[in-house]
């Protein structure tokens, strides 16, 4: 039997998965991310938990194809991390360091949003494809581009940074990135609330929505119940996202577009709203490209990390 | 010595190049494209001119690494052409057919706009890089995306169709593709004229521009002479293109952006105008990505076609 590990290092916890190289998740668990002292304990902790799991399961080093790791920061050559603010890391030779701690079991590294896209390609909403765009709609908008089965990292680790696509010339507030009018200011969990507040301020129609309990969830719940103001809000949100996805597909023409992240819990009604605007603006050859929900939820990261080390 | 051929099949002429596999163009010539009877003579003509050149130069079949071909249509698996209207072709098993005519010299095929991008990567404005976006500003706007040295063809042969990115919600006329508001309606040779006519219609300022001699060239010529109306026109054109390029780089984060096609004859002033808007809207990691002029002019196609068959 051939095994691999998928490790998803977040700012609070490290998610760990033991997989077969066919992509069957045999076991998953978490350890705490110890960020103190510039996060110097993180990699030793990861190595320890992997070696312990191998011992527990009686897995030999020769049976392990490799360890894939997702990190919240830009990655170079599948080996080095430029910076990972949430882990308190500067430039880190992650693969070198972890391979040393793992007695030379091969390690590969990817950016967490990109790795989640790879996971969804392998065993999630994009299973069976090799070319996809993933948009992760959370507090911000993350993304991952897969071409021919491989992550498009880009020249500066900014491949798939679709949350920072410029979409709104009239935006007056700044995005975290410093620009104005980024997709993530409008098509994220916080973005839909911003759109919603603007619409509520001008609204005179009756609505179930209240500003004291106002979130992506309450907006989509009201939308599903036919609330007309919620419909205006979701429509605007969907227009931003659907139109932007149509532009992105002119670049890489994927087989499928996968939508994940907290906002995607709104489910098929969200997809349907986005797909309408997507289809209107997509290039003719791409109008029927399916837009689907992500399937792996918080496990996308460990699946994708594991896939890094599987041919 | 190892040789390869680069063949660029257009609607009027077939451009042919004999190269060393290092990318030195030894000889180039053209033959007529005979499109009559569904273009059935085109491939036999191509085979004949290649075999004749090999005989003339005393090149053995074993010395030829392969023949790369660029065609004006979507390409599948580097071997088949879905349709090529200008050649009067339906679905064509190009590589199979041409390999038969060439006694099994290996053939690879690419879309002409994509292949031009590959040529510019190999020996043109993007030489030394493996990741680029090329925008070809002609009558329309063509494009090519190269990731890790390879053309991004896409799931429907629409990779790099950046001319059909949606950029103008207020556009009232239809693009050739059927949509409204495509980049190519605004950032092409015809697009800048459309922008110009609108600005001229509302203009009261003095200008060197005359509507009876109004083209991308006359607009840029006036721009270079400091004409204030030409400046308005070029600014608007540059805003569309620079902003769109900033969005595209969020997807693939290239090492370089190459601008080619007839409009690019305007030279560095065009690049400078576009770069301003690009930098304003690009994601922070990509703000310094160089925007450069294409170098190979009409030879980009034969260079890129040849590169298809060189590792």
Interface residues (C-beta under 8 A of the other chain):
Chain A: X74 X131 X133 X143 X145 X147 X148 X150 X152 X153 X154 X155 X156 X157 X158 X159 X160 X161 X162 X163 X164 X165 X166 X167 X177 X178 X179 X181 X243 X244 X246 X247 X248 X249 X250 X251 X252 X253 X254 X255 X280 X281 X283 X284 X285 X286 X289
Chain B: X74 X131 X133 X145 X147 X148 X150 X152 X153 X154 X155 X156 X157 X158 X159 X160 X161 X162 X163 X164 X165 X166 X167 X177 X178 X179 X181 X243 X244 X246 X247 X248 X249 X250 X251 X252 X253 X254 X255 X280 X281 X283 X284 X285 X286 X289
